[in-house]
Amino acid sequence: MSTLSDAPLTVSPEVADALSSGTPVVALESTIISHGLPKSEALGAARRFEQILRERDVVPATIAVLDGRLKAGLSDDELERVATEELPKLSVRDLPVTLGRSGSGATTVASTSFIADQAGIRVFATGGLGGVHRGAHQTFDESADLTVLSKVPITVVSAGVKSILDIPATLERLESLGVIVLGYGTDEFPGFWLTSSGQPLDWSVPDAPAVAAVMESREQLEMCEAILVANPLPIEEQLDPDVHDRALSEALRRAEEKQVEGKDVTPFLLSTIVELTGGESLAVNLKIAENNISVGADIAHAWARQ
């Protein structure tokens, strides 16, 4: 029988040294680099994400799959590959197939969480979480992010889920799956591009040490479910709500008119919203990622002190 040590996982020397010495580490996903940004901007953004952590004395561990290896921490050349090559998007179910073919790919929230956990990383900063899709009562369309977070004891900093999803249903699923949701300085779930979705939360924490305290309690209870830190974008940086509502409504109308279905729905809606907002939604995406990475750094420091 294989063991965890047999897994085709490569932890970069920098990340390995940090983990062994207790230096704070934050995992970063690679799908936002390879699929979430124009190729002309992706590499610069990827380097900036890592630099935000380094400036806060935190070691970045960008996660990807390259040449049949799970990678926790990338060299600059590897980061450039992720940003410039045409890589598939990999969720957890895609990992065995990709490894079996010695392939490469960019990792989603689900697969990043899985690989980070195998590497021993406990804090992960991303943009938005996947969730329950609109109309899921008929299509059963739900992101694997949710089920993976019910099995992996990682702390994910996210600005909620995108408003193209069914936010109330997503929160219900997170509750059913036992995922802990903490509002970071808020008692309302963020709406990704918007500071608030209007959905109330049961639990709120004021700062990073409070998150670390919950992480410690989870460890003591030997629970395996993730903690989702719902971190809202400052209201002055959110997408204009009127612009957001008009763009979302029109994007949903176009998707229905063109009968877009299945895995094509999300990229269609997101690209349409970028078009309808004149690129504003994309600019807000970057602010969201940077804001979450900064909070992830604070949590990683607080966790290292625990």
N, C-alpha and C positions, 0 to 999 in steps of 0.2 A: 504494500500500500504506500502511495506517495505521501509525503509530508509537506508542510508549509515551506520547509527549507529547500524542497525540490522544485518549487515554483520558478518559472523562467523570469525572475525579477532582478533587475539591476538597479541598485540604489547608488546614486552618484557619490563619489568620495566626500564631497562637501556636505551632502545631506546625511550620509552615514556618520561622519564625524560629529555633526550637530546633534543627531539623535543620541549618540553614545555619551556626549558630554552634557546633555541637558540644555543645549542652546535652542531657543525657539525656532520652530519650523512651521511653515504654512504651505499646504498643497494648493496648486492652481490647476485648473482644467485646461485642456488644449483645444477643445471644440470652439471656444470663443475666438481663438486665434485663427484656426483653419477655416471655420465656417461662418463665424459671426461678424467678420470684418472684411472690407475690401482688401485684396492682396497687397495693394499699395500701402496700406496702413498697418497690416497685421504684425509684421516684424517689429516695427517701432513700438506698437502697443505692448507686445509680449515682453520686450526689454523693459519698457516703462513699468509694467506690472511687477516684474522682479525687482526693479530698482526701488520701488516704493517700500518693499520689504527690507531690502539691504540697508536703506537709509534709516530704518527703524531697528537695525541690528537683529533682523530675522532672516533665516535662510530660506529662500524660495525653493519649492520642489514642484516644478511644472511636470505634470504627468502626461505620458503618451505611450503608444506602442510603436516601436521601431524595429524592423527586421526580426520580428518574432520574439521580441523581448518586451516585457513590461518595464517601463522606465519611470523611476521616481527621482526627478532631478535631471535636467538636460544641460548639456554643454551649449555654448552659443551656436555652434554649427548645427546641433540637433534642433535647437529652437528655430533656426532659420529654415530647416527642412520642414518643420511643422507649419511654418508661416507661408512657405512658398510652394510646396508640393501639393498636388491634388490628392488629399488623403480622405478615406471614408470616415464617417462618424461611427464610433464604436460604443455600444452600450455593453453591459456585462455579458449578455448572451452571445455577443459577437467575438468575445475574447478568445475562447477555445478554437474557433474556426480560424481567426487571424493568426494565432500562434501556430496552429497546425500547418498553415501555409507560409510560415515565416514572413508574414505580412506586416504592414504598418497602418496606423490610424490615429485619429484624434479621439480623445476620451470625453464622454459626457459626464454629467454630475454623477450618474450611477457608477460608471466604470472608474472614474477618478476616485470616488469614495472607496470602492472595493480595493483598488491598487494602493491607495494611501494607507488604508488599514493594514494591508499585508506588509507595507514598509514600516509600520509602527508610527505613522503620523496621525495626530489627533485633531488637527485644525485644518479646515479647508475653506477657502474663500472663492466664491463664484459670483455670477451676475444674478441670474434667476433660476429657480428650480422648475423642473418639469412637473406636470400635474394632471388632473382629470380634464379631458377635453370637453368642449361643449357638445352636447348630444351623446355623451358617453353611455346614457341609458339605452341607446340603440346600437352604438358601435363598439362599446366596451373599450374605447380608446383611452388608455391611461399610461402615463409615463412610467418606465421601469425605475425612475429615480425614487419613487415613493416606496416600492417594495424593497429595494436595496437598502434604503435608509432605515427600514424596520429591522435590518439584520446586521448593520455595521455601526459600531460605537464611535462614530466620528462627529465632530461639531462643525456644522456647515453654516457659513455666513452668507445670506442671500437677501436680495431685496424683494422677497416674496416670489410670486409667479406672475408671468405676463398676463395682461388682461384679455388676451385672446383665449385663455383657458377659463374653465368654470371654477372660480376661486372658492365659493362656498363648498362645493363638492370636494375640492382638493383638501380643504381644511378638515372636512369630515373624514376623508380617507386617512389623513395623517393621524387623526385621533384614533381611528379604528386600528391602525397599524402600530400604535404605541409610540410614535415619534414625538418627542418633546418639542414644543414650539414656544420660543421665548421672544417676546417683543423687545427689541433693543432700544430702550428709552421711549417706548410707545406701547399703548394698549390696543392698537389697531394693526391688523395685518397690512403690510405694504402692498402697493399695487404695481410694483416694478417701476414703470415710467412715472407713476404717480406716488406721492408720499403715502397715501392711504387708499386701501380698497374699500374702506367703510366696514370691514368685517372685524368684530371684536375678538380679542385674544384673552385667554384665561390667565396667562402669566406674562409679566413684564419684568425686565431686569434693568438696573440703572447704568451698569458699566461692565467692563471686562472681568474684574475680580468676581462679580456676582455670577457671571457665566462659568468661570473656572470652579466656583464653589458647587454649582450644579453638576459640572463634569465630575468632580471628585465624589459627590454623592452617588452618581450613576456608577462609578467604578466600584464603590464600596458595596453597592447592591448587586454587582455583577450583571447589570443589564446590558443588552447588546443593541438597543435601539439608539438611533442618532439623536442629536440635539440640533434643531434648526433655529438659528439665531436670525430672526426677521428684522433686518436692518433697513429702515426707510431712508430714502434719499432726502436731504434737506429740502424743504418746500420751495426755496428759491431756486433750486436746481432741477425741479421736476419738469416734465413736459407740460406745456400749457393744457389744462384739463379740457378746454373747449376743442383745441386742436386734436387732442387725444381721442375724445369721444367721436368727433366727426370722422377721423381716420379709421378708427376701429369699426364703426358702423359701415363705412363704405367698403373696407377690406372684407368684412364678413359677407356683405351683399355680393361682392364680386366672386368670392369663393363659392357661394351657393349658386350663382348664375353660371359659373364655369364648371360646376359639379366637381370641385376639387375634393379628393377623399384621401383617407389613410395618412400615410407618412408625408404626403405632399402638402397637407393642410398647413402645418406650422411654418415651413419655409415660405410658402406662398403668402400667408398672412403677414409675416414679418417683413418680407421684401416689399409688399404692397404698402405697408405702413411707412416704411422708409421713404418710398416714393411719394406718398401722399403728404408727408410732413416735410418734404424737401430736405431730407437727411437729418432733421432734428432728432428723431427717435434714435438714430445711430449715435449721435453725439451724446445723448443722455445715457445710452448703453455704456459708453466708456466711463462716464462719471460714476455710474452705478458700480461698475467693476472696481474702479479705483477706491471708491468709498468703502466697499466691502473688504477690499484687501487691507486697507488701513485698520479697520475694526478687527479683522482677522489677526493682524500683527499684535494689537493690544491684547487680544484673548490668548494668543500663543505665549506672550510674555507672562500673563497672569497664570496660565497653566504651568509654565516652567517654574514659577515660584511656589506652586502648591506642594 
